[in-house]
Amino acid sequence: MASEGSHEADGQAETHVVIVGGGFAGLGCAKALAGKDSVRVTLIDQHNYHQFQPLLYQVATSQLSASDIAFSLRQAFHGDENVDVKLEKVVAVDPKSRSVSTAVGQTYRGDVLVLAAGAQANFFGTPGAAEHAFPLYSLGDAERLRTRVLACFENADRDPSLIDRGALNFVIVGAGATGTELAGSMADMINETMPVEYHDLAVSRASIHLVDLGDVVLGGFSDRAHKYASGVLQERGVKLLLGTGVKEVAADHVLLSDGRVIETRCVAWAGGLMAASPAAASGIPQGRGGRIDVGPDLTVEGFRGVYVVGDIANIPGPDGKPFPQLGSVALQSGQCVAESVLAEIAGEPRVEFHYKDKGIMAMIGRGAAVAEVGKHRHELHGSIAFAAWLGVHAALMSGVRNRIEAFIDWGWDYFSKTRGPQVLDQRSSAAHIDWGEPDDPEVTDSLQTTTPASTT
């Protein structure tokens, strides 16, 4: 059992900070405290790496390898003796004592507790979604989705009759940034890469369906961005099913809110997020999305020394509405907590969170992107936005090697019709598709012969 509070260092008491989660928020906080003599940090994560979540969809579509977007947490702090990384899964949180317990029975207690555990997929109670859909929020998720996509092509190549049973129908639920970027990248893969690699397969029969309850693609962006993104996706063959919900996800089909059915063996879920399990484990009241409501200084009312940051928190914005779950919000909130910790050590008041909005951007596919940058959201489309997207994301990545390898893979993908890491993991359950009889014999039709309910 590890129960740790303040220690003496060179005659002065160290403040022990326990951080749960090595994502943008946790990493940002730990990096800002690294090297500070007055602070000792224990960073706990169920993985020993930081994953660059904005690029998970590129791992899922074989543009990048897993190693391109994963960076060792221990390596990130190899020169910082005051930061200790623990590979543990947190299963219980006691905000009163500022302690957490892990799956192997360890307990870590700090003078300050920072919950930065991130989020997980929110299936909104959709029947069958948790069992049959493929979420896209972790590196493992991305690898499983990539394996399922490749398995569908391999199965159809071996037995072309499976195409009539939906082998090459791909459904993406959610037309926000993640779903839109995934749809664009998958369309490029189907249009450019697969015809080269599968000579005997009717790749032209493959279809991508992007489903969303909302009426636009890329909600949160401008009207011009909605129109541009929709146009690019449709030009590349993506079928937009907007104003449409998902009622059920089965092993071999998706049932839509209007009663129509898509036969498919691959449903990617980008339909929403909810707080990761430590939020519920903390016993702290949860707000929208299961996230924990925090004050302007990112503390939780009634629990001294407890901060909640990143995707697990509802952080109030200037208009009173919570900030969106963005990597930049998470990173800056983690850094803000570090400032407050150091301020309190110095006998100064905590720091309130003020988000520096540098804009938003999304990649729609090869050579196509949208970016809204700066305070006044100057809008860029096309190749200029594409170049800006590359530069910004490369700069945010951890590690020089990761940046170099990502640029090599991006260059190869841009100038070539092949993609590098198209590796089908036969050990994964996602590689094995049961082609037995359909779950419902009455379900025989798919959307390939119907008109989408709504397009833009």
Secondary structure by P-SEA (a helix, b strand, c coil): cccccccccccbbbbbbbbccccaaaaaaaaaacccccbbbbbbbcccbbbcccaaaaaaaccccccccbbbccccccccccbbbbbcccccccccccccccccbbbbbccbbbbcccccccccccccccccccccccaaaaaaaaaaaaaaaaaaaaccccccccccbbbbccccaaaaaaaaaaaaaaaccccccccccccccbbbbbbbccccccccccaaaaaaaaaaaaaacccccccbbbccccccccccccccccccccccccccccccccccccccccccccbbbbccccccccccccccccccccccccccccccccaaaaaaaaaaaaaaaaaaaacbbbbbbbbbccbbbbbcccccccccccccccccccaaaaaaaaaaaaaacccaaaaaaaaaaaaaaaaccccccccccccccccccccccccccccccccccccccccc
